[in-house]
Amino acid sequence: MRDRAADQASGLRQVMAHRDKNSGALVNLLGAGEHAPLLARLVQIWADAGGRITVITDFDLVFSQLRENRRRFGLTVLHAMQLGLSRGAIERIALESDLTVLALDDNRLARGFDLPACAQLVLSDSSPEAVATAYVRLKACAGLGSPTEVCTLFDRGSAPTVALAAHQRLAHAASRFLGLRLDCAGVAPEPIAVEAWQRLAGSIGRWAGQRSVAAQPVALH
């Protein structure tokens, strides 16, 4: 088992090591406020694999949870209120990171915040109320420069068949009314399933890397 875990960790390090030096992957996490432990686990795995990871968040819970855990080399956590958030600031930060994760408040997105083109990862559970909320969040982002590619990830506690049905309902509505195509990353593993977490983090990291912020011929400040 240790050998398999080492192989998974090595593979994840390779994912982080092969980022284009002239671009940075950027992913917008919807639902981060309700699923802070899930976000924290993914971010910690990416950082432990040697990635330069930056998290920008409005949520005090996300901010404190990532800052309170043991310090990880390469992990930077920024509070959006202190950053003076703008599209240009996010793009500059993304160019200096292997992966930049946005975990922004729904109200900021609903006000029409100008997002760079980035992957959208929807964190949710499988209840009808949660699926409806996920749709509202996608609708708020649909006109903010977001791509048509979106991926869902359901928190643990959702049975795989129930989560798949919830994903299909959300995917159908998002395709019909928003023109979005949704992939599914499945259900988050149990906390002790280290290999499963590493596979999940590697898969999401590769998927997010398909959308990157290209370097511009301007000085970074």
C-alpha positions as CSV (number, residue, x, y, z in Angstrom):
1,M,0.0,0.0,0.0
2,R,2.9,2.4,0.8
3,D,4.3,1.7,-2.7
4,R,1.0,2.5,-4.4
5,A,0.6,5.7,-2.3
6,A,4.1,6.7,-3.3
7,D,3.3,6.1,-7.0
8,Q,0.2,8.3,-6.7
9,A,2.1,11.1,-5.0
10,S,4.8,10.9,-7.6
11,G,2.2,11.1,-10.4
12,L,0.6,14.1,-8.8
13,R,4.0,15.8,-8.5
14,Q,4.5,15.3,-12.2
15,V,1.2,17.0,-12.9
16,M,2.2,20.0,-11.0
17,A,5.8,20.0,-12.4
18,H,4.7,20.1,-16.0
19,R,2.8,23.4,-15.9
20,D,3.6,25.8,-18.7
21,K,6.0,28.4,-17.2
22,N,4.2,31.1,-19.2
23,S,0.7,30.4,-17.9
24,G,-1.1,29.5,-14.7
25,A,-4.1,27.3,-14.2
26,L,-7.1,29.0,-12.6
27,V,-10.2,27.4,-11.1
28,N,-13.3,29.0,-9.6
29,L,-14.8,26.9,-6.8
30,L,-18.5,27.4,-6.4
31,G,-19.9,26.3,-3.0
32,A,-16.6,26.6,-1.2
33,G,-18.3,28.3,1.8
34,E,-20.4,25.2,2.6
35,H,-17.6,22.7,1.8
36,A,-14.5,24.3,3.3
37,P,-13.0,21.0,4.5
38,L,-13.3,19.5,1.0
39,L,-11.5,22.5,-0.5
40,A,-8.8,22.4,2.2
41,R,-8.1,18.7,1.6
42,L,-7.6,19.2,-2.2
43,V,-5.5,22.3,-1.7
44,Q,-3.2,20.6,0.8
45,I,-2.7,17.6,-1.5
46,W,-1.7,19.9,-4.4
47,A,0.7,21.8,-2.2
48,D,2.2,18.6,-0.7
49,A,2.8,17.4,-4.3
50,G,5.1,20.4,-4.8
51,G,2.8,22.8,-6.5
52,R,2.8,26.6,-6.1
53,I,-0.8,27.0,-5.0
54,T,-2.6,30.2,-4.3
55,V,-6.1,30.4,-2.7
56,I,-8.1,33.7,-2.9
57,T,-11.2,33.6,-0.8
58,D,-13.9,35.8,0.8
59,F,-14.8,33.1,3.3
60,D,-13.3,33.5,6.8
61,L,-13.8,29.8,7.4
62,V,-11.8,28.8,4.3
63,F,-9.1,31.3,5.2
64,S,-8.8,30.3,8.8
65,Q,-8.9,26.5,8.0
66,L,-6.1,26.7,5.5
67,R,-4.0,29.1,7.7
68,E,-4.4,27.0,10.9
69,N,-3.2,23.7,9.4
70,R,0.5,23.0,9.3
71,R,2.5,25.4,7.1
72,R,3.0,24.1,3.6
73,F,5.8,25.3,1.3
74,G,4.3,26.8,-1.9
75,L,0.8,27.4,-0.4
76,T,-0.3,31.0,-0.3
77,V,-3.7,32.0,1.2
78,L,-5.1,35.5,0.4
79,H,-8.2,37.1,1.8
80,A,-10.1,38.8,-1.0
81,M,-10.9,41.8,1.2
82,Q,-7.2,42.5,1.7
83,L,-6.2,41.9,-1.9
84,G,-8.3,44.7,-3.5
85,L,-9.7,42.1,-5.9
86,S,-9.7,42.8,-9.6
87,R,-9.4,40.8,-12.8
88,G,-5.9,42.1,-13.4
89,A,-4.7,41.2,-9.9
90,I,-6.0,37.7,-10.2
91,E,-4.4,37.2,-13.6
92,R,-1.0,38.4,-12.3
93,I,-1.2,36.1,-9.3
94,A,-2.2,33.2,-11.6
95,L,0.9,33.7,-13.7
96,E,3.1,33.2,-10.6
97,S,1.3,30.0,-9.4
98,D,0.9,26.5,-10.8
99,L,-2.8,26.7,-9.7
100,T,-4.9,29.6,-8.4
101,V,-8.1,28.7,-6.6
102,L,-10.9,31.3,-6.3
103,A,-13.4,30.7,-3.5
104,L,-15.5,33.8,-3.7
105,D,-18.8,34.8,-2.0
106,D,-22.0,34.4,-4.1
107,N,-22.8,38.1,-3.6
108,R,-19.6,39.1,-5.2
109,L,-20.3,36.9,-8.3
110,A,-24.0,38.1,-8.4
111,R,-22.8,41.7,-8.6
112,G,-21.1,40.9,-11.9
113,F,-17.5,40.6,-10.8
114,D,-15.2,40.4,-13.9
115,L,-13.7,36.9,-13.8
116,P,-10.8,35.8,-16.0
117,A,-11.5,32.8,-18.1
118,C,-11.2,29.9,-15.7
119,A,-12.5,26.4,-15.0
120,Q,-15.6,26.1,-12.8
121,L,-15.6,23.4,-10.1
122,V,-19.0,23.1,-8.4
123,L,-18.9,21.7,-4.8
124,S,-22.2,20.4,-3.7
125,D,-24.2,17.7,-1.9
126,S,-26.9,15.7,-3.6
127,S,-30.0,17.2,-2.0
128,P,-32.6,18.9,-4.3
129,E,-31.9,22.2,-2.4
130,A,-28.2,21.9,-2.9
131,V,-28.6,21.1,-6.6
132,A,-30.9,24.2,-7.1
133,T,-28.3,26.4,-5.3
134,A,-25.6,25.0,-7.5
135,Y,-27.6,26.0,-10.6
136,V,-28.2,29.5,-9.3
137,R,-24.4,29.9,-8.8
138,L,-23.7,28.6,-12.3
139,K,-26.3,31.1,-13.7
140,A,-24.6,33.9,-11.9
141,C,-21.2,33.0,-13.4
142,A,-22.5,32.2,-16.9
143,G,-22.0,35.8,-18.2
144,L,-18.8,36.5,-16.3
145,G,-16.3,35.2,-18.9
146,S,-16.5,31.7,-17.6
147,P,-16.0,28.8,-20.1
148,T,-18.5,26.3,-21.1
149,E,-16.6,23.5,-19.3
150,V,-17.7,22.9,-15.7
151,C,-17.1,20.0,-13.3
152,T,-19.1,18.9,-10.3
153,L,-17.8,17.3,-7.1
154,F,-20.1,16.0,-4.5
155,D,-19.2,15.9,-0.8
156,R,-18.9,12.6,1.0
157,G,-22.1,11.4,2.5
158,S,-23.7,11.3,-1.0
159,A,-24.2,7.7,-2.3
160,P,-22.6,7.4,-5.8
161,T,-25.9,6.6,-7.5
162,V,-27.6,9.5,-5.8
163,A,-24.8,11.9,-6.6
164,L,-24.8,10.8,-10.3
165,A,-28.6,11.4,-10.5
166,A,-28.1,14.9,-8.9
167,H,-25.3,15.6,-11.4
168,Q,-27.5,14.6,-14.3
169,R,-30.3,16.9,-13.2
170,L,-27.9,19.8,-12.8
171,A,-26.2,19.0,-16.1
172,H,-29.5,18.9,-18.0
173,A,-30.6,22.3,-16.6
174,A,-27.2,23.9,-17.2
175,S,-27.1,22.6,-20.8
176,R,-30.6,23.6,-21.7
177,F,-30.8,27.0,-20.1
178,L,-27.1,28.1,-19.8
179,G,-25.4,26.3,-22.7
180,L,-22.9,24.7,-20.3
181,R,-21.4,21.2,-20.5
182,L,-20.9,19.6,-17.1
183,D,-18.4,16.8,-16.3
184,C,-18.5,14.9,-13.0
185,A,-15.6,14.2,-10.7
186,G,-17.7,12.0,-8.5
187,V,-18.0,11.9,-4.7
188,A,-15.2,12.9,-2.3
189,P,-13.6,9.9,-0.7
190,E,-13.6,9.0,3.0
191,P,-10.9,11.0,5.0
192,I,-8.7,7.9,5.5
193,A,-8.7,6.9,1.8
194,V,-5.3,8.6,1.0
195,E,-4.8,7.1,-2.5
196,A,-8.4,7.9,-3.6
197,W,-7.8,11.6,-2.5
198,Q,-4.6,11.7,-4.5
199,R,-6.2,10.3,-7.6
200,L,-9.1,12.8,-7.2
201,A,-6.7,15.8,-6.7
202,G,-4.6,14.7,-9.7
203,S,-7.7,14.4,-11.9
204,I,-9.0,17.8,-11.0
205,G,-5.6,19.4,-11.3
206,R,-5.3,18.1,-14.9
207,W,-8.8,19.2,-15.7
208,A,-8.2,22.7,-14.3
209,G,-5.0,22.9,-16.2
210,Q,-6.9,22.9,-19.5
211,R,-7.9,26.4,-18.8
212,S,-4.9,28.7,-18.1
213,V,-4.1,32.4,-18.0
214,A,-1.6,33.2,-20.7
215,A,1.4,35.4,-20.0
216,Q,1.0,39.0,-21.3
217,P,4.0,41.2,-22.4
218,V,3.6,43.5,-19.4
219,A,5.6,44.0,-16.2
220,L,4.3,42.3,-13.1
221,H,3.9,44.7,-10.1
